[in-house]
Amino acid sequence: MTELHSHSKPCQGRSTKRTIPKSKRVWVSIIVANNQMEWWERNGGAKFLKKIGLKSGQKILDLGCRIGHYTIPAAKVVGNEGIVYAVDKESEALNELSRKITAHNLTNVRVIKTSGQLKLPLAKGVIDAVLFYDVLHYFGADERMKLYHEAFRVLKQSGLLSVYPKHTAEDSPLMELQCLRSIDIEREILSSGFQFERRYCGVISHDDGLNKGCVLNFRKIASIP
């Protein structure tokens, strides 16, 4: 490409600022997002999940797992002695997750397809941690309460419920959470037999990219009020 010399004059009425065509900008965005998610699934996600309390040997339930942006890191954290139950109703997403499981050489993920029912396909008191990450906005108030009670049922005593309440009024409001704040979600969960532990914030996965977000951690207590 011919360089512009210092004495060159720009064409009158024409900007010399170079712009990237829209089609190229889209591809650049896709490449950046793919690189972000590859890093997240290989390294970043596991570090964050360890920070929030997941440990080697645990049994984890990832509800609404989609293509596994939390399932894959969770499987790496719990290791061969642990299990991650990845639950979703979308066949296409679960097929993609299955391909990722193979690509990452993981043998500790159990993919479970549901028809969208709120009854979790697991026995009572067998799970160490339940992840409700970026999924609650799909459910109305009554359905959310049923999910909290199901989480309570499948969790071991003092088990962890970790919630990423994306799409509340403070954070890209959408669907069933658009008029609620994160404190409202916290109150719902507290009324379902859980005790608030703490909030963890950082760069985390949302859809097929990364953003700044906070998860809320709760512990199962003795009985539901």
N, C-alpha and C positions, 0 to 999 in steps of 0.2 A: 504494500500500500504506500502511495506517495505521501511523504511527510509534509506538513504545512510549515513553511519557513517563517521566521519571526516577522518578515516584512510583508507576508501575504495578507491580503485583506479579505474578510469574509464577504460572501455574496450578500448584497443588500436584501433585507427582508427574509433571509434564510438563516435559520439557526445552525451553528456549527456543532451544537451538542449532539453527540451520538446517542441514539436510543436503541435498545435491544428489541427486536420484533416480539410481539406478544407470544407467538408460538414458541420462541426460544426461551422467553421468561418462564413459560409454563414448564418446559423441560428442565430448566435450571432448578425450579422449585421442586419438581419431582425428584431430581437427583439429590438435592440437599436433604429432602425429607427421607429418602431411602437411606442415605448415609447416616442420618440421625437415628433412625430406627434400628439400623444394623448395629450401631454403637450401643444403643439402649438395650437391645436384646442380648448382646454379647457381654456387656460390662456394666453400663450405667444402671440398668434396671435392677440387677442383682444387688448392687451396692445400696440402692435406695430401699429395697425390700428388706435387706438385712438391718438397715437403720430403723425401719418401722417395727421390727421384731420377729421376722421370719428366721427360722433356724434349721440347721441340718437335721434330717430325720423326721421332720414334721409332715402331717397330712394337711393339705391346703385345698380349699374350694374357691375357685375363681368363677363367679357367676357372671354371665354375659361376657364371656372371654373373647368373643370375636376371633380374630386371627392370631391371638396369643401374645400381645405386647406385654402382658403381665404374666401369662402362663409360662412362657419360655424362661424369663429370668427367675420366676419362682421355682421352677423345676431345677434350675442350676443351684439355687440356694439350698433346697432340701436334700439334694443329692440322691444317690441310689437307694438310700435307706428310707427316703420319704416318697410321698405321692402327691401329685397335683391333679385334682379333679377339675377338668375344664368343661364348663356347662354353657351351652348356647342352643338356640333354636334354629339358627341359620346354617343350612347344609353347606353352602358355598364357603362361608367363613370357616367352618370346621374342617372342610377339605383342605383349605389353605393351611390351617393350623397343623393338620396331620403331615403335610409336606414339610413344614418347618421342623416338626418334631424329628422327622427322619434326617433332615439336613443338619440338625444340631446333635444328632446321635443320642437322643434322649430316650430312655426306656421307662421313665417314671411318671408319665402323663397318661391319664385316663380320660379320653374324650367322651362326653356324654351329650347326646342330642335330646332335647326335650321338645314338647309341642307348645311351650310357653306357660305350662302350668307352674303354680307357685309352690307346690309341694316338691321339695328337693329330694332327689333320688338317692338318699343316703340314710344310713341307720342313725339312731340316737347316740349322741355323745362320742363320735368317732373322729371329729375334725379338730385340729389345733388352731387353725385360722381361716376365717372367711373373708374374702375380698369382694366388696360391692364397689367396684371402681367404674365411675362414669356410666352408671346403669339406672340409678334411681329415678331419673327424669322420665323414664318410660312408664312409671307406675303411679297411679293415683294414691291418695292417702290410705284408703283401706287396704290396697294391695301392698303398699310399703309396710304396713303393720304386720301383714301376714308374712312378708319376707323376713322381717326382724325376728318374728317368733320362730320361723323355720331355721334361721341362723342360730338362735338360742338352742333349738332342739338338737341340731347336729353337732354343735360345739361341745368339746370337753369342758369340764369345770375349769373356770378361769381362762377359757379359750379366748382368742382375739377376734374381734370384729373390726375390720379396717374399712373405712368408707371414704371414697373420693366423691363428694357431692357436687360434681360439675353441673353447671347450668342453673344454679340458684340465682336469685336476684342480683347478687354481687358479682357473678361470674358467667357472662354470656347466657343470660336468662333464656330458658327454652322449656317448652312442653309443661310437664306437671310440676316442675320446680321453679318456674319463672317468677312466681309471686312469693316464694319462700326464701328465707335466708339460711345460711348454714347453721345458725343457732336454732332454727326451727327443726331442722333435721336432727340436730343433737338432742333436742327435747323429745322428739319422737322415739329415738333409740333408747334414751334413758328410761322412758316409760315402758320399755319392753324387756326389762330385766338386765340391762347392761349398766356398767359404771364407766364414766368417761375417764380415759387414761391421759392422753395428750394429743396435741396436734403436731404433725410433721409437714413442713413446707420445703419446696425445692423445685427443680426442673424435673417434670414427670411426663409420662406418655398420655397423650389425648388424641383419639382417633389414630391417624397415621403420622403424627408428628410429636414434637415436644413443646410443652408450655410450662409456665410457672403455675403451681397449684399446691393445695394443701389437702392432706388426708387426715381423717379423724379416727383415732383408735379408742376402742371400748373393750372392756372385759366382761365376760359372763359372770354374774354373781349367783348367789345360792338359788334363788327362785324368782319366778315372774310375779310381780305384785298383783 
